[in-house]
Amino acid sequence: MSFRTAAILATRVSRQPLASKLVAARTPAAAQRAFHATPAAFIKVGDPLPGLEDVLMENSPGNKVNLAQEAQALNKMILLGVPAAFSPACSAKHIPGFINHPRTKEFDLVAVVSVNDPFVMKAWGEVLDPAGDHNIRFLADPSGRFTKAMDMDFDGSSIFGNHRSKRYSILIENGKVTSVNVEPDNTGTSVSMAENVLGPA
């Protein structure tokens, strides 16, 4: 390298802001490459469910559920997201609406997901479907990772103490989403109810 070329390169490096140099020096190269500013997006029609293996739990922490894998093996499925187990709108309207709707029987599975622990979800399921004959499964997402992967989380700290799931209803066929219905205010009951998603009973 000639003296002139080295001098030019040194001048270019010296013109970089000091903060940029410090950040670059302290940030691992892999992390710099992985970073991007693309915003998360709601799961949409045509998407598969997030393929997370060790996040959702059924009845106990040891019983992990890969919902994406199960959806691939089913013809038709309903996925319901709720802000909280045992909350008034969830217990009195949202989930019972699907339990009692005649078209629910056309689906191989109805899965209810909430950012709660598996013991709470099990107890809630026993209250809403005590005989267990409606083919509805109550799945816990205690870390919220499944909910965040679909960009369905919101800050519910003022009511629930942490981030929770928006209220939604999603229809899935052969592992792919065919309909997404998310409450615009996160917790309302305007678009995700059974009559809106499946039609009049």
N, C-alpha and C positions, 0 to 999 in steps of 0.2 A: 504494500500500500504506500503510495507516495505521501510526502509530507503535506502537500496541498489537500489531498483527499481526506487525510486524517484530521486536518484542521477544520474542514467543512463539516465532517460528521460530529466533531466535538462541539462546534457552534450550534448545530441543530439540537443536540441533546441538552445543551445548557439552556436553550430557550423553552424547554418544557417546564410547565409550572411545577414548583417544588412539591405541592400536594399530590400531583399526578404521579411523580416519581415515587413518593412514599407509598402510595396505594399500590402501585404496580409491584414495588419491592416486597410489600407485606402480603400480597394476595397470591396464593399458589396459582401456577399457570393453568392447571386443570379447572380451577374454580373460575378463572377469567374466561376460559373458553366456554364453560357451561352456562355462564350468566347470560340471560336475555331478558328483554323488557316486554315480551309478548304477554298481554293480560290473559288470565284464565277465562274460559268461556263455559257457559252452561252446556251440559251434555245435550246433544241435539239429535234429531231424527237421522237414522242411519248409523249412529255410533253404537259400539258395544259398551257394556258396563265396565267400569274400572276393574281390571283383573288383579285385585289385591287379595293375597292368600291368607294373611294372618291378622286381619283387621276386624271383620265382622264375627260376632259370637252368638251362639244360640244356646240358651239355657244356662251355660256355664262358661268360664273363661277358656277351658280346655277344648271346647267344641267349636272349632273355627270353620267358617263358611266362605267359600269362594263363589260369590253370587254370579259373577260373570261366567264361570265355568258351568254352573248349573243352568243358567239361562241358555247357553249353547245347546244343551241337551233337551230343552223343552220347546214345545211349539209356541205356546202363548203364556205370557206372564205379566202380572201387575206389580209394580214397585211403588210403595207408598212411603213418602218421607214425612215425618212429623216432628214438631219442635220438642215435644216432651211426652213421655208416657204418663198416663193418668191426668193429663191436663184436660180441662172441660171440653174444649172443641174437639180434641183428638178422641176422647172417650165417648162423647155423646153424639158426635155427628160424623166426623171424617171416617174413622174405621168402621163403625156400625153401618154406615151407608153402603160400604162395599160388602160387608158381611151379609146384609139383607137384600142386596140387589140381585135379581134373578140371572143377570148376564155374567156375574162373577163365576158361576159354575162352568162357563165356557173356557176358563183359564186353568192351566195346569198348576199354577202357583200364584198366591198373593203373598208378597213379602213386605213386612212393615219394618222400616229402619228408623232408629232414633239414636241421638247421642246420649245414651243412658248406659248403665252397666247391665250385664246379661241377667242378673237376678231380678232387677226391676222389670226388664222386658218379659221375662218368664212369668212373673206375677201378674203383669198387665194382660198378657195373653190368656192366662187362666181365668181372668175376670171377664174379658170380652168374648172369649170362645171356650167356655169351660169344658165342653165335650170334645173339643178339638176336631170337629167334623166339617169345618168350613175350609180346610186346606189353606189356612193362613198361618204364616210363620212370623214370629216376632224376633227380629235380629237387633242386637246391640252393636253400636259403633262407638264404644267408650272413648276412644282417642279422637274421634271425628275425622279420621283420615279418609274413610270412604266418602263421607259427605263433602269434604274439601276437594277430593279428587274430581267430583262432579261439579264443583263450584256452586254448591248448594248450601254452604254455611253462611251464617250471619251472626253478628255480635248480639247475643241475647243476654248479656251480663246484667242488665238492669232488672230482668225478670228471673232468669234461670241461673245466673252466676257465671256463665261461660258462653262460648260459641255453641250454637245449636243449628239444627237443620231447618231450612225453609220448609214450608208445607208444600208438598208436590205429589202428583200422581203421574207415573210413567208407564206406558204400555210397551211391551217388548215381544217381538216375534222372532223365533229362531236366533236368539241372541242379539238381535239388533233393535234399537229403539224405534218405535213407530209413532209415538205421541208423547209430548212433554207438556205438562200443565203445572205451572208454578205460580203460587200466590204472589201477586205483585207487591204486597206489603209484608211478605214472609210468613205470616201466621194466620191470615184470614181464611175465609171459607167461600170464596167466590168462584174459583175456576177448577179446583182440584177435587171437588166432591164427586161421588159416584154418578149422580145424575148428569153432571156436566161431561164426564169422561166416557161413560158407557151408554148414555141416553136415558130417557125416562124409564122408571121401573115398570 
